[in-house]
Amino acid sequence: NTPGDATTTDTTFTGDKDTAAASPPPLTKNGSQGSCVKCNGSVTSPPMTAENDIVVINVAGLKFKTKRSTLRRFPDTLLGSNEIEDFYVEERQEYFFDRCRSTFETILYYYQSNGIVCLPSYVNPDVFVEELRFFKISESVVSKFNAAATLNKRSEIETQDYFCDFQQKTWLLFDDPNSSKAAKVIGYLDQIIILLAVAAQCVESLPLLRNKEMEYSVLFNNFTVYDASYTLLIIEKFSITWFTIIFVVRAVSCPSKIAFSKSILNWLDLLAVLPFYLELVLLNTKPYLTVLRFFRTMRIVRIFKISRYFQGLFALGRALSASAGELLLLSLMLATFVVLFSSLIYFTDNCDTNLCNATV
C-alpha cells in the first residue's frame, strides 16, 4: 500500500450498534467454511482527489462506511466501478443494496485486505457464492469457493450411507420434522406426548393419589382416586410405547450407528424409557428398592426430549459451552463471597462479647 492509502483499511460500519470496527468474520478449520482465498488481481492506487470521500453503503438496513479509495482498489467489481452509481439514493445520500447482510462484511473486508476473502462459518456456501457473483468479485475467487461448496455437499452425501431409499425416508420421517408434512405431524405428535407424559408424572406425585386409604374416594362425577391412578398408568404405558417405537426406529434406520451413539439427545431418549423397563425387572426385588426409586426419579429427563424441536436451545447450549471458563470463574467468585458473608452473619448472630471463643 502507498502511504497515502494506509488509513483506508480503518473502516467502520453502523447498524445495530452505534460504531463498530470492521474485522474479518469468524472462521472454522474444517471444510470450506473458514477457508481464505487471496486474489491475484491487480490493485490500483487511488488518485488523491475526491476518492478519499466517505461513502455510505446500506445493505438491507445495515449501514457500512468506507472510503471510496478503498472500493477503487478493484475497479472491475461492482463497488469499485461506476456501476455502483445505479444503486445511489439521492434522498438518503447512500448506496442501497437489498442483499444478504451477513455476507457483506466479508465482501467489504475483501477491499480492505487487498483481496482476501474468508467464508464465514454461519453463511451457507451457496449463498456466499451468489453474493460474490452479484458484487462481481474476481471469478477465480468465486470458482474456488464454488468448488469448496461442491466438495462440502459431496462429503455430506457420502457420510449418509443408506442401504435403500426406504431407510432414508424412514430416518428423515422420524429425525427431521422439516423433511415432509408427515414428518412434521409426527414431530408435533411427539411433542404433545412428551408434555402429556411429564404432566402425568407431576400429577402422579400428588399425596391424594398415593394414599391407598383414599383409593375409592370420589373426585368428581363418580370418578374416584383409583380411576385417576389407572388413567395415569394408561398414559404412562402409552407414552413409553411411543418413545420406545421412536427410539428403535431411529436406531435401526440411522445412516451412522457410531454418530447415533455419540448424540446426547439419543441418550436422553434412552433414559426416558429405560426406568420403566427397569421397574418391571426390579419391582419385586427388595434389595433394589433404592435403585428403583432412583430410576423413577430419572423419568424427569423426558422433558429434555422436547429440546430436539427447539433450535434456540441448541444455540443456548453452544453459548454456555463456549463460556464454560468464564462461568466457572463466576461460580468461584460467587462461592467465595457466599462463604465470606455467611461467616460474618454467623459471627454477628451467634457470638457473644468474647469473640475469641467463637468458631465457625
MARKE-411258 format. One record per residue (C-alpha): residue number from 1; residue in one letter; x, y, z. Coordinates in steps of 0.02 Angstrom, whole numbers, plus 50000, padded with zeros to 5 digits. Last residue first. Layout:
N
<r seq="NUM" type="A" px="X" py="Y" pz="Z"/>
...
//
This chain:
360
<r seq="360" type="V" px="49130" py="48928" pz="53128"/>
<r seq="359" type="T" px="49204" py="48951" pz="53298"/>
<r seq="358" type="A" px="49189" py="49088" pz="53428"/>
<r seq="357" type="N" px="49297" py="49087" pz="53583"/>
<r seq="356" type="C" px="49397" py="49241" pz="53530"/>
<r seq="355" type="L" px="49238" py="49338" pz="53500"/>
<r seq="354" type="N" px="49208" py="49358" pz="53687"/>
<r seq="353" type="T" px="49061" py="49477" pz="53681"/>
<r seq="352" type="D" px="48946" py="49340" pz="53623"/>
<r seq="351" type="C" px="48938" py="49261" pz="53451"/>
<r seq="350" type="N" px="48783" py="49190" pz="53369"/>
<r seq="349" type="D" px="48704" py="49320" pz="53256"/>
<r seq="348" type="T" px="48853" py="49429" pz="53206"/>
<r seq="347" type="F" px="48976" py="49284" pz="53199"/>
<r seq="346" type="Y" px="48859" py="49185" pz="53085"/>
<r seq="345" type="I" px="48823" py="49337" pz="52976"/>
<r seq="344" type="L" px="49010" py="49364" pz="52951"/>
<r seq="343" type="S" px="49033" py="49181" pz="52905"/>
<r seq="342" type="S" px="48888" py="49191" pz="52782"/>
<r seq="341" type="F" px="48970" py="49345" pz="52707"/>
<r seq="340" type="L" px="49136" py="49259" pz="52670"/>
<r seq="339" type="V" px="49068" py="49089" pz="52619"/>
<r seq="338" type="V" px="48943" py="49166" pz="52498"/>
<r seq="337" type="F" px="49075" py="49288" pz="52432"/>
<r seq="336" type="T" px="49193" py="49146" pz="52389"/>
<r seq="335" type="A" px="49054" py="49040" pz="52312"/>
<r seq="334" type="L" px="49006" py="49185" pz="52198"/>
<r seq="333" type="M" px="49187" py="49211" pz="52145"/>
<r seq="332" type="L" px="49205" py="49026" pz="52105"/>
<r seq="331" type="S" px="49040" py="49024" pz="52010"/>
<r seq="330" type="L" px="49095" py="49173" pz="51905"/>
<r seq="329" type="L" px="49262" py="49089" pz="51867"/>
<r seq="328" type="L" px="49171" py="48930" pz="51814"/>
<r seq="327" type="L" px="49053" py="49032" pz="51705"/>
<r seq="326" type="E" px="49201" py="49117" pz="51621"/>
<r seq="325" type="G" px="49283" py="48950" pz="51584"/>
<r seq="324" type="A" px="49122" py="48870" pz="51519"/>
<r seq="323" type="S" px="49085" py="49015" pz="51401"/>
<r seq="322" type="A" px="49094" py="48913" pz="51240"/>
<r seq="321" type="S" px="48987" py="48776" pz="51318"/>
<r seq="320" type="L" px="48859" py="48902" pz="51379"/>
<r seq="319" type="A" px="48846" py="48978" pz="51205"/>
<r seq="318" type="R" px="48833" py="48806" pz="51124"/>
<r seq="317" type="G" px="48692" py="48759" pz="51243"/>
<r seq="316" type="L" px="48600" py="48921" pz="51209"/>
<r seq="315" type="A" px="48613" py="48893" pz="51022"/>
<r seq="314" type="F" px="48548" py="48716" pz="51045"/>
<r seq="313" type="L" px="48404" py="48782" pz="51150"/>
<r seq="312" type="G" px="48360" py="48904" pz="51011"/>
<r seq="311" type="Q" px="48345" py="48760" pz="50889"/>
<r seq="310" type="F" px="48189" py="48698" pz="50976"/>
<r seq="309" type="Y" px="48122" py="48529" pz="50917"/>
<r seq="308" type="R" px="48254" py="48417" pz="50994"/>
<r seq="307" type="S" px="48233" py="48513" pz="51159"/>
<r seq="306" type="I" px="48072" py="48415" pz="51182"/>
<r seq="305" type="K" px="48170" py="48264" pz="51240"/>
<r seq="304" type="F" px="48232" py="48365" pz="51389"/>
<r seq="303" type="I" px="48063" py="48348" pz="51474"/>
<r seq="302" type="R" px="48083" py="48161" pz="51470"/>
<r seq="301" type="V" px="48231" py="48179" pz="51587"/>
<r seq="300" type="I" px="48104" py="48175" pz="51731"/>
<r seq="299" type="R" px="48098" py="47987" pz="51717"/>
<r seq="298" type="M" px="48263" py="47983" pz="51811"/>
<r seq="297" type="T" px="48168" py="47996" pz="51975"/>
<r seq="296" type="R" px="48092" py="47826" pz="51944"/>
<r seq="295" type="F" px="48267" py="47763" pz="51910"/>
<r seq="294" type="F" px="48325" py="47822" pz="52080"/>
<r seq="293" type="R" px="48174" py="47747" pz="52168"/>
<r seq="292" type="L" px="48213" py="47579" pz="52088"/>
<r seq="291" type="V" px="48395" py="47587" pz="52139"/>
<r seq="290" type="T" px="48339" py="47615" pz="52319"/>
<r seq="289" type="L" px="48215" py="47471" pz="52305"/>
<r seq="288" type="Y" px="48350" py="47353" pz="52239"/>
<r seq="287" type="P" px="48367" py="47240" pz="52391"/>
<r seq="286" type="K" px="48176" py="47218" pz="52393"/>
<r seq="285" type="T" px="48159" py="47131" pz="52224"/>
<r seq="284" type="N" px="47978" py="47128" pz="52168"/>
<r seq="283" type="L" px="47982" py="47282" pz="52055"/>
<r seq="282" type="L" px="48161" py="47260" pz="51995"/>
<r seq="281" type="V" px="48125" py="47192" pz="51820"/>
<r seq="280" type="L" px="47968" py="47294" pz="51784"/>
<r seq="279" type="E" px="48048" py="47448" pz="51861"/>
<r seq="278" type="L" px="48198" py="47425" pz="51747"/>
<r seq="277" type="Y" px="48081" py="47430" pz="51598"/>
<r seq="276" type="F" px="48005" py="47595" pz="51653"/>
<r seq="275" type="P" px="48173" py="47671" pz="51700"/>
<r seq="274" type="L" px="48245" py="47638" pz="51524"/>
<r seq="273" type="V" px="48114" py="47736" pz="51427"/>
<r seq="272" type="A" px="48169" py="47917" pz="51453"/>
<r seq="271" type="L" px="48350" py="47867" pz="51481"/>
<r seq="270" type="L" px="48356" py="47801" pz="51303"/>
<r seq="269" type="D" px="48286" py="47962" pz="51229"/>
<r seq="268" type="L" px="48411" py="48061" pz="51333"/>
<r seq="267" type="W" px="48550" py="47954" pz="51261"/>
<r seq="266" type="N" px="48486" py="47995" pz="51088"/>
<r seq="265" type="L" px="48489" py="48180" pz="51129"/>
<r seq="264" type="I" px="48671" py="48166" pz="51185"/>
<r seq="263" type="S" px="48723" py="48102" pz="51013"/>
<r seq="262" type="K" px="48876" py="47989" pz="51014"/>
<r seq="261" type="S" px="48776" py="47828" pz="50987"/>
<r seq="260" type="F" px="48696" py="47898" pz="50830"/>
<r seq="259" type="A" px="48864" py="47953" pz="50759"/>
<r seq="258" type="I" px="48928" py="47775" pz="50781"/>
<r seq="257" type="K" px="48770" py="47697" pz="50709"/>
<r seq="256" type="S" px="48785" py="47801" pz="50551"/>
<r seq="255" type="P" px="48642" py="47801" pz="50424"/>
<r seq="254" type="C" px="48505" py="47792" pz="50559"/>
<r seq="253" type="S" px="48364" py="47674" pz="50514"/>
<r seq="252" type="V" px="48383" py="47549" pz="50655"/>
<r seq="251" type="A" px="48416" py="47673" pz="50795"/>
<r seq="250" type="R" px="48280" py="47792" pz="50733"/>
<r seq="249" type="V" px="48152" py="47651" pz="50727"/>
<r seq="248" type="V" px="48202" py="47588" pz="50899"/>
<r seq="247" type="F" px="48194" py="47761" pz="50979"/>
<r seq="246" type="I" px="48027" py="47808" pz="50902"/>
<r seq="245" type="I" px="47949" py="47640" pz="50948"/>
<r seq="244" type="T" px="48012" py="47652" pz="51127"/>
<r seq="243" type="F" px="47951" py="47831" pz="51148"/>
<r seq="242" type="W" px="47778" py="47781" pz="51087"/>
<r seq="241" type="T" px="47767" py="47628" pz="51199"/>
<r seq="240" type="I" px="47828" py="47730" pz="51347"/>
<r seq="239" type="S" px="47697" py="47863" pz="51311"/>
<r seq="238" type="F" px="47557" py="47733" pz="51302"/>
<r seq="237" type="K" px="47614" py="47645" pz="51461"/>
<r seq="236" type="E" px="47622" py="47808" pz="51559"/>
<r seq="235" type="I" px="47456" py="47870" pz="51492"/>
<r seq="234" type="I" px="47374" py="47706" pz="51542"/>
<r seq="233" type="L" px="47451" py="47717" pz="51716"/>
<r seq="232" type="L" px="47388" py="47896" pz="51734"/>
<r seq="231" type="T" px="47213" py="47836" pz="51691"/>
<r seq="230" type="Y" px="47226" py="47695" pz="51821"/>
<r seq="229" type="S" px="47279" py="47819" pz="51954"/>
<r seq="228" type="A" px="47132" py="47933" pz="51911"/>
<r seq="227" type="D" px="47011" py="47787" pz="51914"/>
<r seq="226" type="Y" px="47076" py="47734" pz="52086"/>
<r seq="225" type="V" px="47054" py="47911" pz="52150"/>
<r seq="224" type="T" px="46872" py="47900" pz="52100"/>
<r seq="223" type="F" px="46772" py="47974" pz="51957"/>
<r seq="222" type="N" px="46591" py="47960" pz="52014"/>
<r seq="221" type="N" px="46557" py="48133" pz="51941"/>
<r seq="220" type="F" px="46702" py="48216" pz="52033"/>
<r seq="219" type="L" px="46842" py="48160" pz="52150"/>
<r seq="218" type="V" px="46758" py="48013" pz="52234"/>
<r seq="217" type="S" px="46862" py="47923" pz="52363"/>
<r seq="216" type="Y" px="46894" py="47742" pz="52317"/>
<r seq="215" type="E" px="47083" py="47744" pz="52343"/>
<r seq="214" type="M" px="47075" py="47857" pz="52495"/>
<r seq="213" type="E" px="47159" py="47729" pz="52609"/>
<r seq="212" type="K" px="47286" py="47695" pz="52471"/>
<r seq="211" type="N" px="47361" py="47869" pz="52486"/>
<r seq="210" type="R" px="47473" py="47898" pz="52334"/>
<r seq="209" type="L" px="47340" py="47985" pz="52229"/>
<r seq="208" type="L" px="47299" py="48109" pz="52367"/>
<r seq="207" type="P" px="47483" py="48142" pz="52402"/>
<r seq="206" type="L" px="47507" py="48211" pz="52225"/>
<r seq="205" type="S" px="47659" py="48135" pz="52137"/>
<r seq="204" type="E" px="47555" py="48059" pz="51996"/>
<r seq="203" type="V" px="47503" py="48233" pz="51941"/>
<r seq="202" type="C" px="47684" py="48277" pz="51902"/>
<r seq="201" type="Q" px="47713" py="48114" pz="51806"/>
<r seq="200" type="A" px="47553" py="48141" pz="51708"/>
<r seq="199" type="A" px="47610" py="48316" pz="51660"/>
<r seq="198" type="V" px="47778" py="48248" pz="51600"/>
<r seq="197" type="A" px="47693" py="48112" pz="51498"/>
<r seq="196" type="L" px="47571" py="48236" pz="51420"/>
<r seq="195" type="L" px="47711" py="48357" pz="51376"/>
<r seq="194" type="I" px="47809" py="48218" pz="51291"/>
<r seq="193" type="I" px="47652" py="48153" pz="51203"/>
<r seq="192" type="I" px="47615" py="48326" pz="51134"/>
<r seq="191" type="Q" px="47794" py="48349" pz="51074"/>
<r seq="190" type="D" px="47792" py="48180" pz="50987"/>
<r seq="189" type="L" px="47629" py="48220" pz="50900"/>
<r seq="188" type="Y" px="47702" py="48385" pz="50835"/>
<r seq="187" type="G" px="47855" py="48294" pz="50768"/>
<r seq="186" type="I" px="47750" py="48156" pz="50691"/>
<r seq="185" type="V" px="47645" py="48287" pz="50601"/>
<r seq="184" type="K" px="47803" py="48374" pz="50540"/>
<r seq="183" type="A" px="47872" py="48210" pz="50475"/>
<r seq="182" type="A" px="47709" py="48180" pz="50379"/>
<r seq="181" type="K" px="47721" py="48354" pz="50304"/>
<r seq="180" type="S" px="47897" py="48320" pz="50243"/>
<r seq="179" type="S" px="48082" py="48348" pz="50283"/>
<r seq="178" type="N" px="48052" py="48485" pz="50410"/>
<r seq="177" type="P" px="48022" py="48367" pz="50557"/>
<r seq="176" type="D" px="48193" py="48287" pz="50529"/>
<r seq="175" type="D" px="48225" py="48130" pz="50633"/>
<r seq="174" type="F" px="48071" py="48019" pz="50621"/>
<r seq="173" type="L" px="48025" py="48044" pz="50438"/>
<r seq="172" type="L" px="48204" py="48079" pz="50386"/>
<r seq="171" type="W" px="48259" py="47909" pz="50451"/>
<r seq="170" type="T" px="48112" py="47819" pz="50372"/>
<r seq="169" type="K" px="48140" py="47902" pz="50203"/>
<r seq="168" type="Q" px="48324" py="47856" pz="50207"/>
<r seq="167" type="Q" px="48290" py="47676" pz="50258"/>
<r seq="166" type="F" px="48158" py="47659" pz="50122"/>
<r seq="165" type="D" px="48278" py="47728" pz="49993"/>
<r seq="164" type="C" px="48399" py="47585" pz="50023"/>
<r seq="163" type="F" px="48555" py="47536" pz="50119"/>
<r seq="162" type="Y" px="48590" py="47715" pz="50168"/>
<r seq="161" type="D" px="48765" py="47784" pz="50191"/>
<r seq="160" type="Q" px="48749" py="47969" pz="50234"/>
<r seq="159" type="T" px="48933" py="48014" pz="50250"/>
<r seq="158" type="E" px="48949" py="48019" pz="50061"/>
<r seq="157" type="I" px="48810" py="48147" pz="50045"/>
<r seq="156" type="E" px="48891" py="48264" pz="50168"/>
<r seq="155" type="S" px="49059" py="48244" pz="50083"/>
<r seq="154" type="R" px="48980" py="48280" pz="49914"/>
<r seq="153" type="K" px="48895" py="48437" pz="49978"/>
<r seq="152" type="N" px="49055" py="48501" pz="50054"/>
<r seq="151" type="L" px="49152" py="48464" pz="49897"/>
<r seq="150" type="T" px="49026" py="48567" pz="49797"/>
<r seq="149" type="A" px="49043" py="48712" pz="49919"/>
<r seq="148" type="A" px="49232" py="48704" pz="49901"/>
<r seq="147" type="A" px="49216" py="48707" pz="49712"/>
<r seq="146" type="N" px="49106" py="48861" pz="49722"/>
<r seq="145" type="F" px="49229" py="48941" pz="49842"/>
<r seq="144" type="K" px="49370" py="48914" pz="49718"/>
<r seq="143" type="S" px="49265" py="48969" pz="49569"/>
<r seq="142" type="V" px="49212" py="49130" pz="49655"/>
<r seq="141" type="V" px="49391" py="49178" pz="49695"/>
<r seq="140" type="S" px="49449" py="49150" pz="49515"/>
<r seq="139" type="E" px="49293" py="49242" pz="49455"/>
<r seq="138" type="S" px="49353" py="49400" pz="49540"/>
<r seq="137" type="I" px="49212" py="49484" pz="49637"/>
<r seq="136" type="K" px="49069" py="49544" pz="49530"/>
<r seq="135" type="F" px="48959" py="49607" pz="49675"/>
<r seq="134" type="F" px="48823" py="49488" pz="49619"/>
<r seq="133" type="R" px="48947" py="49347" pz="49592"/>
<r seq="132" type="L" px="49013" py="49359" pz="49769"/>
<r seq="131" type="E" px="48836" py="49362" pz="49836"/>
<r seq="130" type="E" px="48792" py="49202" pz="49743"/>
<r seq="129" type="V" px="48949" py="49117" pz="49807"/>
<r seq="128" type="F" px="48904" py="49162" pz="49986"/>
<r seq="127" type="V" px="48726" py="49099" pz="49966"/>
<r seq="126" type="D" px="48792" py="48932" pz="49901"/>
<r seq="125" type="P" px="48919" py="48921" pz="50042"/>
<r seq="124" type="N" px="48785" py="48946" pz="50177"/>
<r seq="123" type="V" px="48844" py="49077" pz="50299"/>
<r seq="122" type="Y" px="48874" py="49048" pz="50486"/>
<r seq="121" type="S" px="49054" py="48988" pz="50469"/>
<r seq="120" type="P" px="49104" py="49144" pz="50374"/>
<r seq="119" type="L" px="49197" py="49115" pz="50209"/>
<r seq="118" type="C" px="49353" py="49222" pz="50204"/>
<r seq="117" type="V" px="49404" py="49327" pz="50055"/>
<r seq="116" type="I" px="49573" py="49414" pz="50049"/>
<r seq="115" type="G" px="49593" py="49533" pz="49901"/>
<r seq="114" type="N" px="49679" py="49692" pz="49957"/>
<r seq="113" type="S" px="49631" py="49675" pz="50140"/>
<r seq="112" type="Q" px="49509" py="49821" pz="50144"/>
<r seq="111" type="Y" px="49427" py="49776" pz="49979"/>
<r seq="110" type="Y" px="49394" py="49594" pz="50026"/>
<r seq="109" type="Y" px="49344" py="49655" pz="50200"/>
<r seq="108" type="L" px="49195" py="49737" pz="50116"/>
<r seq="107" type="I" px="49143" py="49568" pz="50046"/>
<r seq="106" type="T" px="49160" py="49488" pz="50218"/>
<r seq="105" type="E" px="49053" py="49623" pz="50297"/>
<r seq="104" type="F" px="48929" py="49597" pz="50155"/>
<r seq="103" type="T" px="48895" py="49416" pz="50196"/>
<r seq="102" type="S" px="48783" py="49438" pz="50348"/>
<r seq="101" type="R" px="48679" py="49574" pz="50265"/>
<r seq="100" type="C" px="48618" py="49472" pz="50117"/>
<r seq="99" type="R" px="48560" py="49590" pz="49980"/>
<r seq="98" type="D" px="48441" py="49736" pz="49953"/>
<r seq="97" type="F" px="48582" py="49855" pz="49910"/>
<r seq="96" type="F" px="48569" py="50042" pz="49945"/>
<r seq="95" type="Y" px="48704" py="50169" pz="49910"/>
<r seq="94" type="E" px="48691" py="50325" pz="50017"/>
<r seq="93" type="Q" px="48644" py="50507" pz="50008"/>
<r seq="92" type="R" px="48474" py="50475" pz="50088"/>
<r seq="91" type="E" px="48374" py="50575" pz="49961"/>
<r seq="90" type="E" px="48500" py="50539" pz="49823"/>
<r seq="89" type="V" px="48485" py="50350" pz="49834"/>
<r seq="88" type="Y" px="48632" py="50277" pz="49736"/>
<r seq="87" type="F" px="48613" py="50099" pz="49670"/>
<r seq="86" type="D" px="48648" py="50140" pz="49487"/>
<r seq="85" type="E" px="48801" py="50238" pz="49546"/>
<r seq="84" type="I" px="48883" py="50072" pz="49594"/>
<r seq="83" type="E" px="48904" py="50036" pz="49409"/>
<r seq="82" type="N" px="49043" py="50166" pz="49405"/>
<r seq="81" type="S" px="49166" py="50033" pz="49460"/>
<r seq="80" type="G" px="49239" py="49982" pz="49628"/>
<r seq="79" type="L" px="49076" py="49926" pz="49709"/>
<r seq="78" type="L" px="49027" py="49816" pz="49561"/>
<r seq="77" type="T" px="49199" py="49743" pz="49536"/>
<r seq="76" type="D" px="49321" py="49779" pz="49394"/>
<r seq="75" type="P" px="49387" py="49934" pz="49480"/>
<r seq="74" type="F" px="49465" py="49835" pz="49623"/>
<r seq="73" type="R" px="49562" py="49958" pz="49729"/>
<r seq="72" type="R" px="49427" py="50085" pz="49692"/>
<r seq="71" type="L" px="49325" py="50022" pz="49840"/>
<r seq="70" type="T" px="49457" py="50075" pz="49965"/>
<r seq="69" type="S" px="49476" py="50243" pz="49876"/>
<r seq="68" type="R" px="49291" py="50275" pz="49904"/>
<r seq="67" type="K" px="49321" py="50272" pz="50089"/>
<r seq="66" type="T" px="49213" py="50162" pz="50200"/>
<r seq="65" type="K" px="49051" py="50167" pz="50296"/>
<r seq="64" type="F" px="48931" py="50022" pz="50316"/>
<r seq="63" type="K" px="48746" py="50034" pz="50354"/>
<r seq="62" type="L" px="48633" py="49886" pz="50396"/>
<r seq="61" type="G" px="48456" py="49914" pz="50331"/>
<r seq="60" type="A" px="48459" py="49785" pz="50190"/>
<r seq="59" type="V" px="48638" py="49833" pz="50144"/>
<r seq="58" type="N" px="48660" py="50021" pz="50157"/>
<r seq="57" type="I" px="48827" py="50082" pz="50092"/>
<r seq="56" type="V" px="48886" py="50253" pz="50150"/>
<r seq="55" type="V" px="49033" py="50334" pz="50061"/>
<r seq="54" type="I" px="49171" py="50433" pz="50144"/>
<r seq="53" type="D" px="49268" py="50541" pz="50023"/>
<r seq="52" type="N" px="49450" py="50492" pz="49996"/>
<r seq="51" type="E" px="49425" py="50468" pz="49810"/>
<r seq="50" type="A" px="49380" py="50652" pz="49797"/>
<r seq="49" type="T" px="49558" py="50681" pz="49740"/>
<r seq="48" type="M" px="49724" py="50599" pz="49782"/>
<r seq="47" type="P" px="49708" py="50463" pz="49650"/>
<r seq="46" type="P" px="49683" py="50288" pz="49714"/>
<r seq="45" type="S" px="49822" py="50160" pz="49683"/>
<r seq="44" type="T" px="49758" py="50012" pz="49585"/>
<r seq="43" type="V" px="49772" py="49833" pz="49643"/>
<r seq="42" type="S" px="49792" py="49697" pz="49512"/>
<r seq="41" type="G" px="49710" py="49529" pz="49534"/>
<r seq="40" type="N" px="49795" py="49385" pz="49622"/>
<r seq="39" type="C" px="49654" py="49363" pz="49747"/>
<r seq="38" type="K" px="49697" py="49278" pz="49911"/>
<r seq="37" type="V" px="49574" py="49145" pz="49964"/>
<r seq="36" type="C" px="49526" py="49104" pz="50141"/>
<r seq="35" type="S" px="49442" py="48949" pz="50210"/>
<r seq="34" type="G" px="49331" py="48966" pz="50364"/>
<r seq="33" type="Q" px="49195" py="48860" pz="50292"/>
<r seq="32" type="S" px="49254" py="48752" pz="50151"/>
<r seq="31" type="G" px="49275" py="48601" pz="50259"/>
<r seq="30" type="N" px="49364" py="48605" pz="50426"/>
<r seq="29" type="K" px="49455" py="48744" pz="50516"/>
<r seq="28" type="T" px="49319" py="48868" pz="50556"/>
<r seq="27" type="L" px="49314" py="49055" pz="50534"/>
<r seq="26" type="P" px="49238" py="49205" pz="50616"/>
<r seq="25" type="P" px="49220" py="49358" pz="50503"/>
<r seq="24" type="P" px="49364" py="49478" pz="50469"/>
<r seq="23" type="S" px="49350" py="49642" pz="50561"/>
<r seq="22" type="A" px="49260" py="49806" pz="50540"/>
<r seq="21" type="A" px="49265" py="49911" pz="50695"/>
<r seq="20" type="A" px="49099" py="49951" pz="50775"/>
<r seq="19" type="T" px="49000" py="50111" pz="50798"/>
<r seq="18" type="D" px="48821" py="50139" pz="50853"/>
<r seq="17" type="K" px="48771" py="49956" pz="50857"/>
<r seq="16" type="D" px="48627" py="49877" pz="50760"/>
<r seq="15" type="G" px="48689" py="49967" pz="50607"/>
<r seq="14" type="T" px="48846" py="50068" pz="50585"/>
<r seq="13" type="F" px="49003" py="50014" pz="50497"/>
<r seq="12" type="T" px="49182" py="50063" pz="50520"/>
<r seq="11" type="T" px="49334" py="50059" pz="50407"/>
<r seq="10" type="D" px="49516" py="50077" pz="50456"/>
<r seq="9" type="T" px="49579" py="49995" pz="50296"/>
<r seq="8" type="T" px="49587" py="50163" pz="50209"/>
<r seq="7" type="T" px="49719" py="50231" pz="50326"/>
<r seq="6" type="A" px="49869" py="50166" pz="50232"/>
<r seq="5" type="D" px="49816" py="50241" pz="50066"/>
<r seq="4" type="G" px="49925" py="50396" pz="50069"/>
<r seq="3" type="P" px="50075" py="50293" pz="50121"/>
<r seq="2" type="T" px="50053" py="50179" pz="49971"/>
<r seq="1" type="N" px="50000" py="50000" pz="50000"/>
//
